Amino acid sequence: EIVMTQSPATLSVSPGERATLSCRASQSVSSNLAWYQQKPGQAPRLLIYGASTRATGIPARFSGSGSGTEFTLTISSLQSEDFAVYYCQQYNNWPPMTFGQGTKVKIK
Amino acid sequence: QVQLVQSGAEVKKPGASVKVSCEASGYTFTSYYMHWVRQAPGQGLEWLGILNPSVGSTSYAQKFQGRVTLTRHTSTSTVYMELSSLISEDTAVYYCARGAAAGNPYFDSWGQGTLVTVSS
């Protein structure tokens, strides 16, 4: 089973600033990585797939990069609605699909 | 638009089973795989299994093998997740999530979630 490790666990950012979230895989997952956003009491929402392709309707301030074992989600200028928990998910080697433990982005 | 509507919250005793439904609309039901993911209180996401609605084939996470069963009714575009031999650690929100097109196993639409509470 591939283990996904996200860092940091919590990120404090001021509105308008850039946020950089990391996700590391225990072995290569090629570009088969997705990012999700989850707000309290809501289901996750797909942001990025294929490591760098934005899902339908996702604003351009969200961008993904990386391949192999190291991935990054960048939010270029944080808006109030972006404060949430973010999860990465690998779908290269499955079953099982595996997720990172999440990064909480909070207001500084 | 794509909608996945799940059944309501459940409270079960240890050792019992629970069956959660997920009714799909807004797309061709048999053209997209359906997954189930759970989230324990304050915790991350955990994948349980996948169903191919077209033929009914399934694959499960090894952790849940023998305890989880995914089925479907194509006539009502509904997928079911049954989890047996419940323990307190099964207390979680259970989500159905549609796999993206072309069999890609990331999740482009999610149900609203069903809270399953296991308590004596």
Interface residues (C-beta under 8 A of the other chain):
Chain A: A34 Y36 A43 P44 R45 L46 Y49 A55 T56 Y87 Q89 Y91 W94 P95 P96 M97 T98 F99 G100 Q101 G102
Chain B: H35 G44 L45 E46 W47 G49 I50 S59 Y60 A61 Q62 K63 Y95 A97 A100 N104 P105 Y106 F107 D108 W110 G111 Q112 G113
